[in-house]
Amino acid sequence: MKDKILQLILLLTVSQMSVGSLHAQDLHFSQFMNSPLTTNPANTGFIPDGDYRLGINYRNQWSSIMSVPYKTMSAFGDVQMMRDRFENGWLGAGGAILKDVAGSGNLSSTKIYGSIAYHQMLGYSSLLSLGFNVGMANKQINVSNLKFPDQFDGHFFDHGIPTNAILDRTNITYFDMQVGMNYAYFPNERVYVNAGFSSHHVNRPRESFFDKDQGGYDNRLPRRYIGFINGSFMLNDQWIVNPNAYFTMQAEASELVLGATAHYNLSGDGEYLLIGGLYYRHHEAIIPEVGLGYKDITLTFSYDATMSTLKTYNGTRGAYEFSLIKQGVFTKYNGNRSQSMCPSFKNL
C-alpha cells in the first residue's frame, strides 16, 4: 500500500513539474565544486592550477523507486585568454552543454551556454572576477507516458479517462542568461579562500507547455540565486583540505550543502592523489565522496544517501554521481604566467 501511495505522489509530482507551475529547482549536481560553469559564470577561466579545463558530469537519481530514474549530464570547457593584453588580468571563455531526462513522462531538457568572464588581480593576494553566460534552452515532453490526477479511478490511472490537462505544445525553446561574481584571497602558497554569488534566469524566460492567451499558464522561470564559499588549506606535504559551503534558492525551494574534501599526496610530487570527502545536504542527504587524481586528470564519485522521510521507501538509495575533469597548462604560457594561486603539491 505504501508503494502505491509513493507511486501516486511521484506521478502527481512529475505531472505538476511537466504541465503546471514549475516550482521545483533547476537541475543540479551534488558535486557543485566540480561543475564550475553551472554554479557561477564568473568561474569561466578561473582555473587556479591551469590555463584550460575540460569536464563531464553525470547524475542518476531515484533509480531505486522509479522505473525511469532522473538523469542529468553535462559537458563543459573553459580557457584563460589574453593574459598578455591586460595588466594583472585576463579573460575567460567557455561553454557548457546540459541534458536532463526526468521520469516516465520523459520530460527532457537540453541547454547550451557560452560564457565570458573577466578576472582582475587586486594587489598580490586577491582576485575579483565578473562573468555572464547566455544560451538557449529546450524542453520536450512525451505526454503519452504521463498520468494526470483526473485519470485516477480510485484504484488505477486509466488513460481511457479524458483529462482536462490539454497542452498547447510539447516542445519549447527559450533564451536564458546568468550573471555572477567571485572574490579569491590567497595570502600565501598554503592558504586560499574563494567566495561567489550568481543570479540565474536573469531575463525570467517563459517556460510553459500551455498557451497563456487561451487561459493557460504564463509560467516565467523564477530567478535562481547561488552563493558559495570554499577554501584550500595545505596542512603539510601530504594533505590539502578543501572545506565547501553552497546555498541556492529558487522560488520556495532552497538547498544548503556543507562539507569538506581532502587530497592525499600518494607520490610525493603530486602526480598521484587520493581524494575523500563528506558532505551534508540539509534535511535531505549525507554525501560521501571518493576520487583519484593522476597528473592533470581527476575522477570523483559521490553517493547521496537519503536521510529524509523518503528513505523509508528508497532504503537511503538517493543518487549517484561522477565527474571527470582535466586541466592543463599551455606550453606557450611557460614563463609568462603566475604561480598557482591555490595550494598544490606540484608547487613544492
Sequence and secondary structure as in RCSB ss.txt:
>XXXX:A:sequence
MKDKILQLILLLTVSQMSVGSLHAQDLHFSQFMNSPLTTNPANTGFIPDGDYRLGINYRNQWSSIMSVPYKTMSA
FGDVQMMRDRFENGWLGAGGAILKDVAGSGNLSSTKIYGSIAYHQMLGYSSLLSLGFNVGMANKQINVSNLKFPD
QFDGHFFDHGIPTNAILDRTNITYFDMQVGMNYAYFPNERVYVNAGFSSHHVNRPRESFFDKDQGGYDNRLPRRY
IGFINGSFMLNDQWIVNPNAYFTMQAEASELVLGATAHYNLSGDGEYLLIGGLYYRHHEAIIPEVGLGYKDITLT
FSYDATMSTLKTYNGTRGAYEFSLIKQGVFTKYNGNRSQSMCPSFKNL
>XXXX:A:secstr
 HHHHHHHHHHHHHHHHHHS   S     S GGG HHHH GGGTT  TT SEEEEEEEEEE TTT SS EEEEEE
EEEEEEEEEEETTEEEEEEEEEEEEEETTTTEEEEEEEEEEEEEEE TTSEEEEEEEEEEEEEEE  GGG   GG
GB SSSB TTS  S   S SEEEEEEEEEEEEEEEEEETTEEEEEEEEEE TT  B  SS GGGT    B   EE
EEEEEEEEE SSSEEEEEEEEEEEETTEEEEEEEEEEEEESSSSSSEEEEEEEEEETTTEEEEEEEEEETTEEEE
EEEEEE STTHHHHTTEEEEEEEEEEEE  GGGTTSS   SS  GGG 
